[in-house]
Amino acid sequence: MNQHQTPKADSAASFPVDTIRAMFPALQQAGDFIFMDNAAGAQIPQSVLDAVTNHLVGHNVQRGGRYGRSVTVDQSVADARESVALLINAYSPSEICFGMNATSFIRLVSLGIGQMLQERDEIVITDMDHDANIATWLALEQAGAKFKWWRMREDGNLHVDDLRPLVSDRTRLVACTVTAHSIGSIVDVASVARIAHAAGAEVFLDCVHYGPHGLIDVQAWDCDYLVCSGYKNFSPHMGFLWGRFETLKRLPTFREDFIPDEPPYKVEAGTFIYENVSGMDAAVQYLELIGRNLAPSNNRSRRENIVAGMGAIRDYELVLAREMLAVLKDCWATIYGVADEARLNERVPTFCFNIGKLSPQRIVEEMAEMQIGIRDGHMYAPRLMKRLNLSMDSGAIRASLVHYNTVDEVHRFGEALRAIIARLS
């Protein structure tokens, strides 16, 4: 499955969205409420809830002991490493490091890189990223780091042609998102890696927002570090860091003396949330299940089922994106990011927009009254807000869909938005 592809006409009809929705308890209990704030956190299927519960009831103990329940925790963590490694196509499960969230891992890697700058003291950052993948690197100025800005173009995306002149033999790292959490634009990260590596630099990818929308492949992307979070990926709150084994082995980290000085142990300082790691394991299996059910085969590997599942999700979400784009244009919305239907392959169904001079807060409050959950504000992207000439106080509106949303929900969103505009105008 290629992240850059066009919508297929039969994707909405062939995708088993009703069957999938039945797997999510929150959707079944929500009544008329529509979840369109998925960029702030997706719902979880029953199998993930069961995995968390089973951990807490059956073996809620510390790992590393010799008794059965503790041994089970060790095994569940190992199983989760293997599942996440398959999800992102890691070279080895030992490259998967679990922890609290993506932001803490960005900080951990940045602190290590700050100790290794030497003559390579330049870091390339973008103005389209979540501030966690900007401010964290800017904090290295005290360590002597210098920064170059890779700027988003007016068409709502980062272009690799603009990156090339920023990279040199002084570049230590290029840090960028795979998909903008605010405006949904997908970055050509494989080309980013080619440019960076040609100059001897490394690539750090924030994959938090891309995770639920498309196939992650660290080998195809040829990146050096990648962070992701479970809460957008149909799992409870947790995070993971992937890095090439030798790269993580070289990275300076804090560790207690009794912790082995090798990945993943040297990265996982302290006790993390084992039950949520079990939930992440189950979330990967849920994505596998989608692929397995869409095209049953006894011969496909787990990774191949993930590829099939994420391919189907991507096709279906492109249909949702096309419908949402049409609705917003019908409402004369100002759409930030990719707004050309011919370029839908460059985005996920996360839409950031405003309606004339109407208050984003007021529109979102009115939507809430109509049982539709969306979000307003600066989206944790102050530099992007400045670039878009939006104030931090008001910001914009964001509606974010995932594969359990439906075309009917998009149409209901449009009807509600048109009614609100008529009332407030």
C-alpha positions in Angstrom: 0.0 0.0 0.0 1.3 3.4 -1.1 0.6 6.4 1.1 0.3 8.4 -2.1 -2.8 7.1 -4.0 -6.1 8.3 -5.2 -9.6 7.4 -3.8 -11.2 4.3 -5.2 -14.9 4.7 -6.0 -15.9 1.4 -4.4 -13.9 1.8 -1.2 -16.9 3.1 0.8 -19.1 0.3 -0.3 -16.6 -2.5 0.2 -15.1 -1.3 3.5 -17.0 -3.1 6.4 -17.5 0.0 8.5 -20.6 -1.3 10.2 -18.8 -4.4 11.3 -15.9 -2.4 12.5 -18.1 0.1 14.5 -19.6 -2.9 16.3 -16.2 -3.7 17.7 -16.0 -0.3 19.5 -18.0 -0.1 22.8 -17.8 3.7 22.9 -19.4 4.0 19.5 -22.2 1.6 20.5 -22.9 3.5 23.7 -22.6 7.0 22.2 -26.1 7.2 20.8 -26.3 10.1 18.3 -22.9 11.5 19.2 -20.3 11.7 16.4 -16.6 11.3 17.3 -14.8 13.8 15.0 -12.0 14.8 17.4 -10.0 11.6 16.7 -6.8 13.6 16.3 -7.0 14.2 20.0 -7.4 10.5 20.7 -9.2 7.6 19.0 -11.6 5.2 20.6 -10.6 1.6 21.4 -12.1 -1.7 20.3 -13.4 -4.3 22.8 -10.3 -6.5 22.2 -8.0 -3.7 23.5 -10.2 -3.1 26.5 -10.2 -6.8 27.2 -6.4 -6.9 27.0 -6.0 -4.1 29.5 -8.6 -5.7 31.9 -6.9 -9.1 31.6 -3.6 -7.6 32.6 -5.0 -5.8 35.6 -7.0 -8.8 36.8 -4.7 -11.6 35.9 -1.1 -10.4 36.3 -1.0 -6.8 37.6 2.5 -7.3 39.2 6.0 -6.1 38.5 8.0 -7.9 35.8 11.3 -9.6 36.5 10.1 -12.0 39.2 10.3 -15.8 39.1 6.7 -16.5 39.9 4.1 -17.2 37.2 2.3 -13.8 37.1 5.5 -11.9 36.9 6.8 -14.2 34.1 3.6 -13.5 32.3 4.2 -9.7 32.4 7.7 -10.3 30.9 6.1 -12.3 28.1 3.3 -9.8 27.5 5.9 -7.0 27.1 7.9 -9.2 24.7 4.8 -10.0 22.7 3.9 -6.3 22.4 7.5 -5.5 21.2 7.1 -8.1 18.5 3.6 -6.8 17.5 4.8 -3.2 17.3 7.9 -4.2 15.4 5.6 -5.8 12.8 3.4 -2.8 12.8 6.2 -0.4 11.7 8.4 -3.0 10.0 11.3 -2.7 12.4 14.5 -4.7 11.9 14.2 -6.3 15.3 11.7 -6.2 18.3 14.7 -5.0 20.4 14.5 -1.7 18.6 11.0 -1.0 20.2 11.1 1.0 23.4 8.0 1.6 25.5 7.2 4.6 27.7 4.7 7.3 28.6 4.3 9.3 25.3 6.0 10.5 22.2 6.9 13.9 23.7 9.0 12.3 26.5 10.8 10.2 23.9 11.5 13.2 21.7 13.1 14.9 24.7 15.1 11.7 25.6 16.5 11.5 22.1 17.2 15.3 22.0 19.1 15.2 25.2 21.3 12.4 23.9 21.9 14.1 20.6 22.7 17.3 22.4 25.7 15.5 23.9 27.0 14.4 20.4 26.8 17.5 18.3 30.5 18.3 17.9 31.1 19.7 14.4 27.7 18.6 13.2 25.8 21.2 15.2 22.9 22.1 12.8 19.3 20.7 13.2 16.6 21.2 10.6 13.1 21.7 12.0 9.8 22.7 10.3 7.1 25.2 10.9 4.3 22.6 10.3 5.1 20.3 13.2 3.5 19.8 16.6 5.5 22.1 19.0 6.8 18.9 20.8 8.9 18.3 17.7 10.1 21.9 17.6 10.6 23.3 21.0 12.2 20.1 22.2 15.0 20.6 19.7 15.2 24.4 20.1 16.1 23.6 23.8 19.4 22.3 22.5 20.6 25.9 21.7 22.2 25.9 25.1 24.2 22.9 24.0 25.5 24.8 21.0 22.9 23.6 18.4 22.1 25.8 15.5 18.8 25.6 13.6 17.5 25.8 10.1 13.8 26.1 9.3 12.2 24.0 6.6 9.1 26.1 5.8 5.8 24.9 4.6 4.8 26.3 1.2 1.5 28.1 0.6 0.0 25.0 -0.9 -0.1 23.5 2.7 2.8 21.0 2.6 6.6 20.6 3.0 8.5 20.2 -0.2 11.8 18.3 -0.3 13.2 20.7 -2.9 13.1 23.3 -0.1 15.0 20.9 2.2 18.0 20.3 -0.1 19.7 23.7 0.4 19.3 23.5 4.2 21.3 20.2 4.5 25.1 20.2 4.6 28.0 18.5 6.3 27.1 20.5 9.4 23.7 18.9 9.6 23.2 16.6 12.6 19.5 15.8 12.2 16.4 16.5 10.2 13.3 16.4 12.5 9.9 16.4 10.9 6.4 14.9 11.0 5.1 12.2 8.8 1.7 13.8 8.8 0.7 17.2 10.3 -1.6 16.7 13.3 -3.2 20.0 12.7 -3.8 20.2 8.9 -3.4 16.6 7.8 -0.6 17.0 5.2 1.5 13.9 4.5 5.3 14.5 4.1 7.5 12.5 1.6 9.7 11.2 4.4 11.5 8.6 2.2 12.9 11.5 0.2 13.7 13.4 3.4 15.9 10.4 4.4 17.7 10.2 1.1 18.6 13.9 1.2 19.7 13.8 4.9 21.7 10.6 4.6 23.5 11.8 1.5 24.9 14.5 3.7 25.7 12.2 6.6 22.8 13.4 8.7 20.1 11.5 10.6 16.3 11.7 10.4 13.8 11.8 13.3 10.2 11.3 12.5 7.1 12.2 14.5 4.6 9.5 13.4 2.0 10.1 16.0 -0.7 11.4 13.7 0.1 9.2 10.7 -0.2 6.0 12.7 -4.0 5.4 12.5 -4.2 6.4 8.8 -1.6 4.6 6.8 1.1 1.9 6.7 4.3 2.7 8.7 7.5 1.3 7.3 10.7 2.4 8.9 12.7 0.2 6.4 11.1 1.8 3.3 11.3 5.2 4.8 15.0 4.6 5.9 14.6 6.9 8.9 16.8 6.7 12.0 14.3 7.4 14.8 10.5 7.3 15.0 8.1 8.0 17.8 4.4 7.1 18.0 1.6 7.1 20.6 -1.0 4.5 21.3 -3.9 6.9 22.0 -4.4 7.8 18.4 -3.8 4.3 17.3 -6.8 2.6 19.0 -4.9 1.9 22.1 -4.7 3.4 25.6 -2.3 6.2 26.5 1.3 5.1 26.0 4.1 5.8 23.6 6.9 4.0 21.9 10.3 5.0 20.3 11.9 3.1 17.5 15.5 3.6 16.5 18.0 1.5 14.6 19.6 -0.8 17.1 23.2 0.5 16.7 21.9 4.1 16.7 20.1 3.6 20.0 23.1 1.8 21.4 25.3 4.9 20.7 22.7 7.3 22.1 23.6 8.6 25.5 20.7 8.0 27.9 20.1 8.1 31.7 20.0 4.6 33.2 20.5 3.1 36.6 23.6 1.0 37.0 21.7 -2.3 37.1 20.1 -1.7 33.7 21.9 -3.2 30.6 23.5 -0.6 28.4 21.7 -1.6 25.3 18.3 -1.2 23.7 15.5 -1.3 24.6 16.5 -1.4 28.3 18.8 1.6 28.3 15.9 3.7 27.0 13.1 2.5 29.3 14.0 4.2 32.5 11.6 3.3 35.3 8.4 1.3 35.2 6.0 2.0 32.3 2.3 1.2 32.1 2.3 -2.5 31.3 -1.5 -2.8 30.9 -1.4 -0.1 28.2 1.4 -1.9 26.5 -0.8 -5.0 26.4 -3.5 -2.8 24.9 -1.1 -1.6 22.2 -0.4 -5.3 21.4 -4.1 -5.9 21.0 -4.5 -2.7 18.9 -2.0 -4.1 16.4 -3.8 -7.4 16.3 -7.0 -5.5 15.6 -5.4 -3.9 12.6 -4.3 -7.3 11.5 -7.8 -8.6 11.9 -9.1 -6.0 9.4 -6.6 -7.2 6.8 -7.3 -10.8 7.5 -11.1 -10.5 7.3 -11.0 -8.4 4.1 -9.0 -11.0 2.2 -8.9 -14.3 4.1 -5.7 -16.3 3.6 -3.9 -18.9 5.6 -0.6 -18.1 3.9 -0.2 -14.4 4.8 2.1 -13.3 7.5 1.1 -11.0 10.3 2.9 -8.1 8.6 1.1 -8.9 5.3 -2.2 -8.7 7.2 -1.2 -5.4 8.6 -0.3 -4.2 5.1 -3.7 -5.3 3.8 -5.6 -3.8 6.7 -3.9 -0.4 6.5 -4.3 -0.4 2.8 -8.0 -0.8 3.1 -8.2 1.8 5.8 -6.2 4.3 3.6 -8.5 3.7 0.6 -11.6 4.2 2.7 -10.3 7.3 4.5 -9.6 8.9 1.1 -13.3 8.6 0.4 -14.1 10.2 3.7 -11.6 13.0 3.0 -13.1 13.7 -0.4 -16.6 13.9 1.1 -15.4 16.2 3.9 -13.5 18.4 1.5 -16.7 18.8 -0.6 -18.8 19.7 2.5 -16.3 22.3 3.7 -16.1 23.9 0.3 -19.9 24.0 0.1 -19.8 25.9 3.4 -17.2 28.4 1.9 -14.7 27.4 4.6 -11.1 28.5 4.5 -9.3 25.2 4.6 -5.7 25.2 5.9 -3.5 22.6 4.2 -4.2 20.6 1.1 -7.5 21.7 -0.3 -7.2 20.5 -3.9 -9.2 17.3 -4.5 -6.6 16.3 -7.1 -4.0 16.3 -4.2 -6.0 14.2 -1.7 -3.2 11.7 -1.8 -1.2 14.2 0.2 -3.5 14.3 3.2 -5.4 12.3 5.8 -9.0 13.1 6.8 -7.9 15.7 9.4 -9.3 19.1 8.4 -8.3 22.5 9.9 -10.6 25.3 8.8 -12.4 28.6 9.6 -15.7 30.0 8.5 -15.2 33.6 7.6 -15.0 35.8 10.7 -17.2 33.5 12.8 -15.7 32.5 16.1 -14.2 29.0 16.0 -15.1 28.5 19.7 -18.7 29.4 19.1 -19.0 27.0 16.1 -17.5 24.2 18.1 -19.8 24.9 21.0 -22.8 24.9 18.7 -21.6 21.6 17.2 -21.3 20.1 20.7 -25.0 21.0 21.3 -25.8 19.1 18.1 -23.9 16.0 19.4 -20.8 16.4 17.2 -17.4 16.5 18.8 -14.8 18.6 17.1 -12.0 20.9 18.4 -10.9 24.6 18.2 -7.8 26.4 19.2 -4.1 26.6 18.3 -3.6 22.8 18.0 -0.4 22.9 19.9 1.3 24.5 16.8 2.0 28.1 17.6 4.4 28.5 14.7 1.9 27.1 12.3 -0.8 29.5 13.6 1.6 32.4 13.0 2.3 31.2 9.5 -1.4 31.0 8.8 -2.0 34.5 10.3 -4.2 33.0 13.0 -4.1 34.2 16.7 -3.2 31.7 19.4 -6.4 32.8 21.3 -8.9 31.8 18.6 -6.9 29.6 16.2 -9.0 27.4 13.9 -11.5 24.5 13.9 -10.4 20.9 13.4 -12.5 18.0 12.4 -10.6 14.7 12.4 -11.9 11.4 11.1 -10.7 7.8 11.2 -11.8 4.6 9.6 -14.8 4.0 12.0 -16.4 7.3 10.8 -18.9 7.1 8.0 -20.0 9.1 5.0 -23.4 9.6 6.6 -21.6 11.2 9.6 -19.8 13.6 7.2 -23.1 14.6 5.7 -24.6 15.1 9.1 -21.6 17.3 10.0 -22.3 19.3 6.9 -26.0 19.8 7.7 -25.1 20.9 11.2 -22.4 23.3 10.0 -24.7 24.9 7.4 -27.4 25.4 10.1 -24.9 27.0 12.5 -23.6 29.3 9.8 -27.1 30.4 9.0 -27.8 31.1 12.6 -24.6 33.0 13.4 -24.3 35.0 10.1 
